[in-house]
Amino acid sequence: MSTDRPIVLFDLFGVIARHQRPGAMGEMAGLSGAPTDAFTTAYWTFRQPYDAGQWTAPQYWTTVLDSLSLTAGPDTIEKLRLADIAGWSRVDDRMVAYAQSLRERAEVALLSNIPADHADAFLTAQPWVRHLDHVTFSGKIKAAKPDPAAFRHCVVAMHAAPADFLFIDDRDENVRAAQATGMNGHVFTGREELARALDTWLPTP
């Protein structure tokens, strides 16, 4: 059941924005000089501290390349950083419109695992994000899902109670983590299915 102050808290990638662009990993591997499979493993192995704002982009990319026994100068690292940002730049326009439409019935917020420099680029490219009721990027608060601190940050920042939130993410582990903090949770599988769930959870207009 909803509360008197319903807040729909969206994940970004895999819900409103699209996952990494096909081919992006291979392009970055080519820039690094590593085989794609080995590069992909290193990319994800060291991602969490970057997402959580514990490492800068140069620290992250230097660690990735070191693990592959590769070295690269600042120019190559910057090319990798920009290619990485470009790979995560696509949005689902229908989901953007749907999320915005919900503001007639609830507060709409965003909680995304995204490095700080990616967040800055995304805000510049997607100005609609600034019109949501609240936006939390993991790289800015130094806590990434499923860390409970990420969810608690949203609760405190919005001066709300955990039960006011319905958290929507395409990853079950993140939804379970939100529920453990007292939020309501929903695993995203598609817009139409989400709309049915929200019609049940939100108060009748």
N, C-alpha and C positions, 0 to 999 in steps of 0.2 A: 504494500500500500504506500501511496505517496504521503507527503506531509503538507502542511500549509505553505511550505516554501520549497517546492520541488526544484531541484538543480540537476540538469542532465549534464554529466561529465563525460566528455568524449575522449577516447584515445585518438591519435592522429593517423599514423600510418597503418594501412589495412582497414581503416574505417572511413575517414573523411578524405585522407590522402592515400595515394596508391603506394604499394610496396616498391622497392628499388626497381628501376627500369631494367628490363631484360637487356643483357649485353653489357651493362655498366661494370659488372665485376671483371669481365674479360678485358674491357678497355683499361681499367685501372691496373690489372695485372700486366698488361702490355707496357704501361708507363713505368712500372716497377722493374720489369725484366724478369718476373717470376712466372712459373706455370700457373694457370688459373686456379687449379684445385688447391695448390699449396697457398696461393695468395688468399683465396677465400677462407681457408682455415685460419690463417693468421689474422685476417681482417676481423673475423667474429670472435676469435679467442681473446683479443685485447680490447674489445669494443666497450665493455661495461664501464671502465674508468673514464673513458672519453665521454660516453653518454651522461655519466654522473657528474661531469664537471671537475673530476679529479686530475685529469690530464688536459693539456692544451693540444691543439691539432698537431704542432710539430712533435710534441712528446709521443702522441699516439702513433703518428706515421713513422717516426724513428724507431719505435719499439716494434712495429709491424715489420719494417724492413730489416732490422737487426735479427729478428727471429728467422728470417729467410736468408740470412748471411749476405745481405745486400746493403750497400750504402748509397746515399743519394744526397745531393746538395739541396739547398733551400728552394731552388727553382723546381726541381722534380717533386719535392714535398708539396709545394704550392699547387702544382698541376694535379697531384693526387687529391688534394683537399678540394679543389674546385670541381674535379670530376665526380668526387663523392657527393658533393652538394647537388650537382646536376642530376645525379642518379636518383635522388630522393625528392625531386621537385614537382612531381605530377600530383594533381588532385582529381577527385571524382566530383565533377561539377554538380551532379544531381545530389550528392551527399552534402556538398557545401550549401546548396539551396535549401535542402531539407533541414539541416542543422540551424540555419538562420531562421527558417519558418517557425521553429519550435519556440523562439523567443516570445511569441504571442501567448504561450501557455506556461513557460517555465524560464528560469535562468539557464543559460547555456554556457558551459565552461569547457576548457581543454586541458588535458594532462598528457604530455607527450615525452617519450624518451628520445631526446635529440641533443646532440652537442651544442654548446653555446654559440659557436660560429655558424652552425647550420641554422639554429633558431633565428639568428639575426638575418640571414639570407632569406629564410622562409617568410619572415614578417615583411621584408621589403617586397618580395614577389607576390605575396598573398595578403593584401591590405584588409580583406574581410576579417582576418583573424583578430584585428584590433577592435572590432566592433562586438566581440563576444563579451560576456559579463566578467569572465576571468580567464587568464591563460597562464599555465604553468609549464615551463620547459625544464626537463631534468638537468640539463647542463647549467642552467641558471641557479637552481636551488641546491645543486650538489647532492641529489638523491634521485635514483632511477627506479622505476617499477621493476620488480614487485616489492621493493623496499617500502615498508609501511610508512616511512617518513615522507615519501612522495604524496601519499594520500592524506596524511595528517596535515601537510602543508596546505593543501587545498581547503581543508576544513577550517583551519585557522585563518587563512587569507580571506576567505569568504564570510567569516564570522557566522558559520553555520554549524549544524550538528551532522554527524556522519549519516544519520538516517534520512537527512534531507536529500542525499545524493543517489542518483542512479548512474553507476559507472559502466561505460560501454567500451569493450575492447575485444579484439579478435583473438586474443591469447587467453586461454582458460586460466593459466597460472596467475595472470594479472587480475583477472576478475575475482578469483578466490582470495587474493591478497587484499583487494578492496573490501570484500565481504568480511574478512577477518578484522578490519578496522571499524566495522559497523555500517558500512555503506551497503546499499542494494547493488546488485551486479547483473550484467547481461552480456553473454558472449555473442559478439556480432557475427552473423553469417550472411546478412544481406539487408538492403534498405526496406523491402516490403515486410520482412519478418520483424525487423526492428520497429517499424511503424505500428504493427499490431501490438507488440509488447508495450510500447510507449502509450498507445491509446488505452491500454489497461491500467498502466501505472499512473499516468497523469490525471489530475482532476478534470472532470468534464468542463469544457469551455462554457 
